[in-house]
């Protein structure tokens, strides 16, 4: 019976996460580590200010690259969901109308 359920069929046909997922995850981890190092170096008195600034710039660049790949991951997931919805013909039937709003009656004594 579960095999006849449309979401179960879609689950079986999906190949896995989008191709960009691993790259995004790797960049996100690197940007988090670089940001942490940059934060700690900003409080260290023995570290030159230029070094802390360069590491901060690298952390920001990694974050921007991770954001671009996050967008690609979400776009890939959205594309797959749209394709699966089209295959299963979901959303082709009209939805029932929404219920009427509640009627509040004032209570007069």
C-alpha positions as CSV (number, residue, x, y, z in Angstrom):
1,X,0.0,0.0,0.0
2,X,2.8,2.4,0.8
3,X,4.3,1.9,-2.7
4,X,1.1,3.4,-4.2
5,X,1.4,6.6,-2.2
6,X,2.7,9.4,-4.5
7,X,5.3,10.9,-2.1
8,X,6.7,7.4,-1.6
9,X,7.1,6.9,-5.3
10,X,8.9,10.3,-5.5
11,X,11.2,9.3,-2.7
12,X,12.2,6.1,-4.6
13,X,12.9,8.0,-7.8
14,X,15.2,10.7,-6.3
15,X,18.9,10.1,-6.8
16,X,20.2,12.1,-3.8
17,X,21.2,15.6,-2.9
18,X,22.0,18.1,-5.7
19,X,25.5,18.1,-7.2
20,X,26.4,21.4,-5.6
21,X,25.6,20.2,-2.1
22,X,29.0,18.9,-1.2
23,X,30.8,22.0,-2.5
24,X,28.4,24.3,-0.5
25,X,28.9,22.2,2.6
26,X,32.7,22.3,2.3
27,X,32.8,26.1,1.7
28,X,30.4,26.7,4.6
29,X,32.6,24.6,7.0
30,X,35.7,26.4,5.8
31,X,34.1,29.9,6.1
32,X,33.0,29.0,9.7
33,X,36.5,27.9,10.6
34,X,38.1,30.9,9.0
35,X,35.6,33.2,10.7
36,X,36.3,31.7,14.1
37,X,40.1,32.1,13.5
38,X,39.6,35.7,12.4
39,X,37.5,36.5,15.5
40,X,40.1,35.0,17.8
41,X,43.0,36.7,16.1
42,X,41.2,40.1,16.4
43,X,41.6,39.9,20.2
44,X,45.2,38.6,20.1
45,X,47.7,41.4,20.8
46,X,50.7,39.6,19.4
47,X,49.2,39.0,15.9
48,X,49.7,41.8,13.4
49,X,46.5,43.6,12.4
50,X,47.2,42.9,8.7
51,X,47.1,39.2,9.3
52,X,43.8,39.3,11.1
53,X,42.4,41.5,8.3
54,X,43.5,39.1,5.6
55,X,42.0,36.1,7.3
56,X,38.7,38.1,7.8
57,X,38.6,38.9,4.1
58,X,39.2,35.2,3.3
59,X,36.4,34.2,5.6
60,X,34.1,36.7,4.0
61,X,35.0,35.5,0.5
62,X,34.4,31.9,1.5
63,X,31.0,32.9,3.0
64,X,30.0,34.6,-0.3
65,X,31.0,31.6,-2.3
66,X,29.1,29.4,0.1
67,X,26.0,31.6,-0.3
68,X,26.2,31.2,-4.1
69,X,26.4,27.5,-3.9
70,X,23.6,27.5,-1.3
71,X,21.5,29.2,-3.9
72,X,22.4,26.6,-6.5
73,X,21.5,23.8,-4.0
74,X,18.1,25.3,-3.3
75,X,17.5,25.9,-7.0
76,X,18.3,22.3,-7.8
77,X,15.9,21.1,-5.1
78,X,13.2,23.3,-6.4
79,X,13.7,22.1,-9.9
80,X,13.5,18.5,-8.8
81,X,10.3,19.1,-6.8
82,X,8.7,20.9,-9.8
83,X,9.6,17.9,-12.1
84,X,8.3,15.4,-9.6
85,X,5.1,17.4,-9.1
86,X,4.6,17.5,-12.9
87,X,5.2,13.7,-13.2
88,X,2.7,13.0,-10.5
89,X,0.3,15.6,-11.8
90,X,0.1,17.3,-8.4
91,X,-1.6,20.7,-8.4
92,X,-3.5,20.2,-11.6
93,X,-6.9,19.8,-10.0
94,X,-8.6,23.0,-8.7
95,X,-8.6,23.5,-5.0
96,X,-11.9,23.8,-3.1
97,X,-12.9,27.3,-2.2
98,X,-11.8,28.6,1.2
99,X,-14.4,28.5,4.0
100,X,-16.4,31.6,4.7
101,X,-15.1,34.0,7.3
102,X,-16.7,33.6,10.7
103,X,-19.7,35.8,11.5
104,X,-19.4,37.5,14.9
105,X,-22.6,38.6,16.4
106,X,-22.5,41.3,19.0
107,X,-24.3,40.4,22.1
108,X,-26.7,43.0,23.3
109,X,-28.2,42.6,26.7
